[in-house]
Amino acid sequence: MQQTQMCMIIAVLAALVAAVTGSFVTVVEGGRPTTAFKAGAFTFAGSLTLLILVMDALGVVGS
């Protein structure tokens, strides 16, 4: 498997871990399931975007 594909898979998995953590924290703080889902979705989108930008800046992904 190419290094770029492996890094993208790692980025997606890291974003999923951040999303699950965000949802868990929302539930622990007494939030409703819909609030936890929204928090997880926003966390996933934000962290995936940030990870891809950082990897692009480091030259791991991109042209």
C-alpha positions in Angstrom: 0.0 0.0 0.0 1.3 3.4 -0.8 2.4 5.8 1.9 -0.2 8.4 0.9 -3.1 6.0 1.2 -1.8 4.8 4.6 -1.6 8.4 5.9 -5.1 9.1 4.7 -6.4 6.1 6.4 -4.6 7.1 9.6 -6.1 10.6 9.3 -9.6 9.3 8.9 -9.2 6.9 11.9 -7.8 9.7 14.0 -10.7 11.9 13.1 -13.1 9.2 14.0 -11.4 8.8 17.4 -11.8 12.5 18.0 -15.5 12.4 17.0 -16.2 9.5 19.4 -14.4 11.3 22.2 -16.4 14.4 21.5 -19.6 12.5 21.6 -18.6 10.7 24.7 -17.8 13.9 26.5 -21.1 15.4 25.5 -23.0 12.4 26.8 -21.0 12.4 30.1 -21.8 16.1 30.6 -25.5 15.3 30.4 -26.2 16.0 26.7 -28.9 14.4 24.7 -28.1 11.8 22.0 -28.9 14.3 19.2 -26.5 16.8 20.7 -23.8 14.1 21.0 -24.3 13.1 17.4 -24.0 16.8 16.3 -20.9 17.3 18.4 -19.4 14.1 16.9 -20.2 15.2 13.4 -18.6 18.7 13.8 -15.6 17.2 15.6 -15.1 14.7 12.8 -15.3 17.3 10.0 -13.0 19.7 11.8 -10.4 17.3 12.8 -10.3 15.6 9.4 -9.9 18.9 7.7 -7.1 19.9 10.2 -5.3 16.6 9.8 -5.3 16.8 6.0 -4.1 20.4 6.1 -1.3 19.5 8.5 -0.3 16.5 6.4 -0.4 18.6 3.2 1.9 21.2 4.9 4.3 18.5 5.9 4.3 17.2 2.4 2.8 13.8 3.2 -0.2 14.2 0.9 -0.7 16.4 -2.1 1.3 16.9 -5.2 
